[in-house]
């Protein structure tokens, strides 16, 4: 079965999160995803609150920008969430938006090198290993977590370009693709991810999560086109979907057929009813997605 979820976009103030989380939990939504977008809301703090306010919904953070975070801090926070809420936290890491990284003095010369070093160290720490490493960016001296997760956990990587997609296949447990990814883009991404997996001799399953820009309601088409235009994507075919539950479900299925394991419906930034969007995802679209 294709996984299905929705995004709580950080254009909403943090105090809106509680009601959305409670509705997600009650409506049967599988996954609620959060973004650590500069300079809006912290990914770990929001995820911890969302997990505490709920009983069953899985909460994803897609993604934590690694230039902002010492890997030991990422590992400590991740391990805490995994132990407090077993099986319900999903964490992704990535380059972050380079302009934003520059604004805070964290932009690096080689984002791919940093992401590789961060992923390798993070996954080792979360496996309970004691680590000493002297990389270009990640430097640890005899570091181990006192409270690593009780069992294996997955760390996903956000990726767009070919080098990062191959890196994700080699060094992460799954990949997050943005809403600018069409079904053909998912197929190309899968090929590149598999190249990375083959280079690292990895044979375990590799989850692919894709955001799908989604609008529903009487002004859905207008809102969708406006957001695509704002992102400079209005001429890119097969991006986003506007319409009723059946139309959205068919768009989800096209991404699944292209290689997505989980599709996360991403409302437009001006979605007028975030709670209604969650209910629409869980109660109207989910029954139509095999």
PLY file of the C-alpha trace (Angstrom):
ply
format ascii 1.0
element vertex 290
property float x
property float y
property float z
element edge 289
property int vertex1
property int vertex2
end_header
0.00 0.00 0.00
1.24 3.49 -0.85
1.84 5.61 2.23
-0.08 8.88 2.40
0.30 11.96 4.55
0.00 15.74 4.68
2.23 18.72 5.47
1.75 21.29 8.21
3.40 24.19 6.42
5.49 26.60 8.50
3.71 29.56 6.94
1.18 28.77 9.68
2.04 30.05 13.16
3.26 27.39 15.62
0.18 27.75 17.81
-1.93 26.30 14.99
-0.05 23.00 15.19
-1.86 21.50 18.19
-5.29 21.48 16.59
-3.94 20.12 13.29
-2.08 17.33 15.12
-5.12 16.33 17.14
-7.25 16.25 14.02
-4.62 14.21 12.19
-4.57 11.69 15.03
-8.36 11.45 15.23
-8.97 11.28 11.48
-6.60 8.41 10.85
-3.94 10.34 8.93
-0.86 8.15 8.61
1.88 10.78 8.53
2.04 14.50 9.32
5.17 16.21 8.02
6.83 19.40 9.27
9.48 21.61 7.70
12.41 23.36 9.35
12.30 26.33 6.97
14.40 29.37 7.84
13.33 31.39 9.67
10.01 30.00 10.72
9.76 26.95 13.00
12.26 24.54 14.54
11.90 21.00 13.24
12.79 19.10 16.40
10.81 21.30 18.78
7.72 21.17 16.55
8.05 17.41 16.07
8.41 16.79 19.81
5.26 18.81 20.49
3.33 17.08 17.71
4.34 13.63 18.95
3.41 14.52 22.52
-0.01 15.84 21.47
-0.85 12.64 19.55
-1.09 8.91 20.10
-0.72 7.22 16.73
0.11 9.52 13.80
3.71 9.38 12.58
5.46 12.75 12.47
8.12 13.49 9.87
10.61 16.33 9.66
11.65 16.93 6.10
14.22 18.21 6.55
16.87 19.33 9.06
19.55 21.43 7.28
22.88 19.89 8.23
24.93 23.13 7.94
22.98 24.46 10.93
23.63 21.42 13.14
26.57 19.75 14.79
26.01 16.05 14.10
26.23 15.18 17.81
23.28 17.48 18.50
21.31 15.96 15.62
22.03 12.48 17.00
21.08 13.42 20.58
17.79 15.00 19.52
16.94 12.21 17.10
17.68 9.50 19.66
15.51 11.27 22.23
12.54 11.37 19.86
13.03 7.75 18.80
13.11 6.58 22.43
10.23 8.75 23.64
7.96 7.91 20.69
9.04 4.51 19.29
8.11 3.98 15.66
6.48 7.38 15.21
9.30 9.84 14.42
10.67 10.17 10.87
13.70 12.40 10.35
15.30 13.65 7.16
18.45 15.71 6.73
19.72 17.69 3.78
21.70 20.59 2.38
19.17 23.27 3.27
18.48 26.23 1.01
21.90 27.65 0.22
20.82 31.30 0.34
19.43 30.73 3.84
22.60 28.96 4.91
24.55 31.98 3.68
22.34 34.34 5.69
23.38 32.65 8.94
27.03 32.16 8.03
26.70 28.39 7.66
27.13 27.94 3.91
29.91 25.47 3.09
32.08 25.06 0.03
31.01 21.43 -0.57
27.45 20.68 0.58
27.69 17.12 -0.78
30.80 16.38 1.30
29.16 17.79 4.42
25.98 15.77 3.89
27.95 12.55 3.37
30.02 13.10 6.52
26.93 14.05 8.53
24.95 11.01 7.34
27.77 8.58 8.03
28.38 9.94 11.52
24.71 10.31 12.39
23.79 6.78 11.41
26.81 5.37 13.27
25.94 7.28 16.45
22.32 6.16 16.26
23.51 2.55 15.94
25.19 3.03 19.32
28.74 3.17 17.98
31.57 5.14 19.58
32.99 7.38 16.90
36.19 9.26 16.22
36.37 10.98 12.85
38.33 13.86 11.35
36.49 14.80 8.19
36.48 18.00 6.23
33.48 19.25 8.21
32.52 16.60 10.77
35.04 16.11 13.55
34.30 13.88 16.54
36.63 12.63 19.26
35.48 9.49 21.08
31.79 10.38 20.90
28.96 7.96 21.72
25.36 8.40 22.81
24.46 7.35 26.33
20.89 6.75 25.15
20.92 5.55 21.54
17.65 4.27 20.06
16.58 0.89 21.34
16.56 -0.60 17.82
17.36 0.21 14.20
16.04 3.54 12.89
15.87 5.15 9.47
17.46 8.44 8.47
16.26 9.95 5.22
18.03 12.51 3.04
16.49 15.27 0.99
17.85 15.26 -2.54
17.32 16.88 -5.93
20.51 16.84 -8.04
22.18 13.69 -9.41
25.15 13.75 -7.00
22.94 14.07 -3.94
20.51 11.42 -5.17
23.37 8.96 -5.61
24.68 9.95 -2.19
21.27 9.33 -0.64
21.19 5.86 -2.14
24.63 5.09 -0.78
24.47 6.72 2.65
20.83 7.23 3.72
17.94 4.87 4.43
15.47 6.75 2.27
15.08 9.83 0.10
12.76 12.84 0.27
11.86 14.46 -3.07
10.37 17.94 -3.35
7.03 18.86 -4.90
8.92 19.96 -8.03
9.34 16.26 -8.87
7.05 14.89 -11.59
6.39 11.17 -12.09
9.18 11.10 -14.70
11.39 12.86 -12.16
10.64 10.14 -9.62
11.71 7.50 -12.13
14.99 9.31 -12.82
15.55 9.77 -9.10
15.02 6.07 -8.46
17.61 5.21 -11.08
20.19 7.53 -9.52
19.39 6.31 -6.00
19.84 2.73 -7.17
23.21 3.64 -8.70
24.27 4.93 -5.30
22.96 1.85 -3.54
24.83 -0.43 -5.94
28.08 1.50 -5.43
27.76 0.97 -1.67
26.57 -2.64 -1.99
23.36 -1.80 -0.16
20.50 -4.24 -0.63
17.98 -3.28 2.06
14.80 -1.40 1.03
15.17 2.32 0.36
12.04 4.39 0.94
11.22 7.25 -1.44
8.96 10.00 -0.07
7.57 12.58 -2.51
5.69 15.80 -1.78
2.72 16.53 -4.04
1.53 20.13 -4.23
-2.24 19.80 -3.79
-5.20 22.16 -3.86
-8.85 21.31 -3.41
-12.01 23.38 -3.17
-13.67 25.92 -5.46
-10.51 28.00 -6.11
-8.11 25.04 -6.25
-6.83 25.54 -9.78
-6.16 29.24 -9.25
-4.22 28.64 -6.02
-2.21 25.79 -7.53
-1.21 27.77 -10.61
-0.32 30.81 -8.53
2.06 28.81 -6.32
3.68 27.06 -9.28
4.17 30.46 -10.94
5.71 31.90 -7.79
8.21 29.02 -7.76
8.95 29.46 -11.48
7.50 26.03 -12.24
4.36 26.95 -14.17
5.78 25.57 -17.44
6.93 22.25 -15.94
4.49 19.47 -16.89
2.86 17.05 -14.45
3.50 19.05 -11.28
0.84 19.42 -8.62
-2.82 18.55 -8.66
-6.03 20.52 -8.20
-9.44 18.94 -7.78
-11.53 16.52 -5.80
-10.44 13.40 -3.93
-10.59 11.18 -7.03
-8.40 13.56 -9.02
-5.88 13.81 -6.19
-5.82 10.04 -5.66
-5.02 9.49 -9.35
-2.09 11.91 -9.09
-0.85 10.03 -6.02
-1.08 6.75 -7.93
0.96 8.16 -10.83
3.77 9.01 -8.41
3.49 5.59 -6.76
3.68 3.84 -10.13
6.82 5.88 -10.87
8.52 4.61 -7.71
7.28 6.61 -4.73
6.62 4.60 -1.57
4.95 7.47 0.28
3.24 10.58 -1.09
2.79 13.57 1.19
0.11 16.04 0.11
1.50 19.57 0.36
-1.17 22.26 0.60
-0.58 25.61 -1.03
0.93 28.26 1.24
-2.42 30.08 1.22
-4.55 27.01 2.03
-7.60 28.51 3.74
-8.48 25.47 5.86
-5.44 23.45 7.07
-7.58 21.30 9.36
-9.96 20.57 6.50
-7.01 19.66 4.29
-5.86 17.04 6.80
-9.37 15.63 7.04
-9.64 15.59 3.23
-6.37 13.64 2.98
-7.28 11.07 5.61
-10.98 10.58 4.98
-11.46 11.31 1.26
-8.19 10.54 -0.53
-6.83 7.66 1.56
-9.69 5.23 0.72
-9.03 5.80 -3.00
-5.27 5.07 -2.90
-4.34 1.39 -3.04
0 1
1 2
2 3
3 4
4 5
5 6
6 7
7 8
8 9
9 10
10 11
11 12
12 13
13 14
14 15
15 16
16 17
17 18
18 19
19 20
20 21
21 22
22 23
23 24
24 25
25 26
26 27
27 28
28 29
29 30
30 31
31 32
32 33
33 34
34 35
35 36
36 37
37 38
38 39
39 40
40 41
41 42
42 43
43 44
44 45
45 46
46 47
47 48
48 49
49 50
50 51
51 52
52 53
53 54
54 55
55 56
56 57
57 58
58 59
59 60
60 61
61 62
62 63
63 64
64 65
65 66
66 67
67 68
68 69
69 70
70 71
71 72
72 73
73 74
74 75
75 76
76 77
77 78
78 79
79 80
80 81
81 82
82 83
83 84
84 85
85 86
86 87
87 88
88 89
89 90
90 91
91 92
92 93
93 94
94 95
95 96
96 97
97 98
98 99
99 100
100 101
101 102
102 103
103 104
104 105
105 106
106 107
107 108
108 109
109 110
110 111
111 112
112 113
113 114
114 115
115 116
116 117
117 118
118 119
119 120
120 121
121 122
122 123
123 124
124 125
125 126
126 127
127 128
128 129
129 130
130 131
131 132
132 133
133 134
134 135
135 136
136 137
137 138
138 139
139 140
140 141
141 142
142 143
143 144
144 145
145 146
146 147
147 148
148 149
149 150
150 151
151 152
152 153
153 154
154 155
155 156
156 157
157 158
158 159
159 160
160 161
161 162
162 163
163 164
164 165
165 166
166 167
167 168
168 169
169 170
170 171
171 172
172 173
173 174
174 175
175 176
176 177
177 178
178 179
179 180
180 181
181 182
182 183
183 184
184 185
185 186
186 187
187 188
188 189
189 190
190 191
191 192
192 193
193 194
194 195
195 196
196 197
197 198
198 199
199 200
200 201
201 202
202 203
203 204
204 205
205 206
206 207
207 208
208 209
209 210
210 211
211 212
212 213
213 214
214 215
215 216
216 217
217 218
218 219
219 220
220 221
221 222
222 223
223 224
224 225
225 226
226 227
227 228
228 229
229 230
230 231
231 232
232 233
233 234
234 235
235 236
236 237
237 238
238 239
239 240
240 241
241 242
242 243
243 244
244 245
245 246
246 247
247 248
248 249
249 250
250 251
251 252
252 253
253 254
254 255
255 256
256 257
257 258
258 259
259 260
260 261
261 262
262 263
263 264
264 265
265 266
266 267
267 268
268 269
269 270
270 271
271 272
272 273
273 274
274 275
275 276
276 277
277 278
278 279
279 280
280 281
281 282
282 283
283 284
284 285
285 286
286 287
287 288
288 289
